Amino acid sequence: MAVMTERMQELFNKVTTAVLSTATGNGIPNAVPINAKKILDEETILISDQYFSKTLANMKANPQVSVTYWQGLEGYQLKGTVRVETSGPLYEEAARWVDDYAARMKVSLKSKGAIILKVEEIYSVAPGPDAGKRLA
């Protein structure tokens, strides 16, 4: 597993939108914006599924994903393996979290599942000579 530094976690929490990239079992790529995301620990990310269709099918067929986030000239790509939970404590946490958000924003949202990403590799996406460098 790869460990996110405090700075990587701080930026992840600060950015509103990240990009979740998946691929089919045959390698056809797909990338979607995500907002309902949070850090569970320095090696684990939770993403709530409200709308995933093609993305969910991809993760079931091929659990290797990446999440990319940035602000200005600083950014990171987290790569790892996901599991999908539709019951249990992490799913319930995601559902409560989305329900609370929906109530505050006065919108209709429901969590269909919790996507748990175990971070295995971390790369820089900042421009310059270290672009693409593996950090962890």
C-alpha positions in Angstrom: 0.0 0.0 0.0 1.0 3.6 -0.5 0.6 6.2 2.2 -0.7 9.7 1.4 1.3 12.5 3.1 -0.5 15.1 5.2 -0.2 17.5 2.3 -1.7 15.1 -0.2 -4.6 14.5 2.2 -5.1 18.2 2.8 -5.3 18.9 -1.0 -7.6 16.0 -1.5 -10.0 17.4 1.1 -9.7 20.9 -0.3 -10.5 20.2 -3.9 -14.2 20.0 -4.7 -14.0 17.7 -7.7 -11.6 14.9 -8.6 -11.6 12.5 -11.6 -12.2 8.8 -11.2 -10.8 6.7 -14.0 -11.9 3.1 -14.7 -11.6 0.7 -17.6 -13.7 -2.2 -18.9 -12.4 -5.7 -18.7 -11.2 -5.2 -22.3 -9.3 -1.9 -21.3 -11.8 0.7 -22.7 -11.2 3.8 -20.5 -13.8 5.9 -18.7 -13.3 9.0 -16.6 -15.9 10.8 -14.5 -15.9 13.7 -12.1 -16.6 12.9 -8.4 -17.5 15.1 -5.5 -18.7 12.7 -2.8 -15.3 11.6 -1.6 -13.5 11.4 1.7 -10.4 10.0 3.3 -10.9 7.1 5.6 -7.2 6.8 6.5 -3.8 7.5 4.9 -4.2 4.5 2.6 -7.9 4.4 2.0 -10.5 6.6 0.1 -14.3 6.3 0.2 -16.3 7.4 -2.8 -20.1 7.4 -2.6 -22.0 6.1 -5.7 -25.0 8.1 -6.5 -25.0 7.9 -10.3 -22.5 5.4 -11.4 -23.6 3.1 -14.2 -20.9 2.5 -16.7 -18.3 3.3 -14.0 -19.8 0.8 -11.6 -19.9 -1.9 -14.3 -16.2 -1.2 -15.1 -15.2 -1.4 -11.4 -17.0 -4.8 -11.1 -15.2 -6.1 -14.2 -11.9 -4.5 -13.5 -11.3 -3.1 -9.9 -8.1 -1.2 -10.9 -8.8 2.5 -10.8 -7.2 5.9 -10.4 -8.3 9.1 -8.8 -6.6 12.3 -10.0 -7.0 15.7 -8.2 -5.2 19.0 -8.4 -5.3 22.7 -7.7 -3.1 25.1 -9.5 0.2 23.5 -10.3 0.0 20.8 -7.5 -1.7 17.5 -8.1 -1.7 13.8 -7.5 -2.9 10.6 -9.0 -3.8 7.7 -6.7 -3.9 4.2 -8.2 -5.3 1.1 -6.6 -7.9 -1.5 -6.2 -11.5 -0.9 -5.3 -14.3 -2.9 -3.7 -18.0 -2.0 -3.9 -20.1 -2.2 -0.7 -23.8 -1.9 -0.7 -24.3 -2.9 3.0 -22.4 -2.8 6.2 -20.8 0.0 8.2 -18.9 1.8 5.4 -22.0 1.8 3.2 -24.1 3.1 6.1 -21.5 5.8 6.7 -21.6 6.9 3.0 -25.4 6.9 3.0 -25.6 9.1 6.1 -23.0 11.4 4.8 -24.8 11.8 1.4 -28.2 12.2 3.2 -26.8 15.0 5.4 -25.3 16.7 2.4 -28.5 16.5 0.4 -30.5 17.9 3.4 -28.1 20.9 3.7 -28.1 21.6 0.0 -31.8 20.9 -0.4 -31.3 18.4 -3.2 -32.4 14.9 -3.8 -29.4 12.5 -3.5 -29.1 8.9 -2.3 -26.1 6.7 -2.0 -26.3 3.4 -3.9 -23.0 2.1 -2.6 -19.6 2.8 -1.1 -16.6 2.5 -3.3 -13.5 1.7 -1.1 -10.2 2.5 -2.8 -7.0 1.0 -1.3 -4.2 3.3 -2.5 -1.3 1.2 -3.9 0.6 3.9 -5.9 0.8 7.7 -5.8 2.1 9.8 -8.7 2.7 13.5 -9.2 0.6 15.2 -11.9 2.3 18.6 -11.4 3.9 20.1 -14.5 7.7 20.1 -14.8 10.6 17.7 -14.7 8.9 15.5 -12.0 5.6 15.1 -13.9 4.4 11.5 -13.7 7.0 10.7 -11.0 6.0 7.9 -8.6 5.9 9.4 -5.1 4.8 6.3 -3.1 
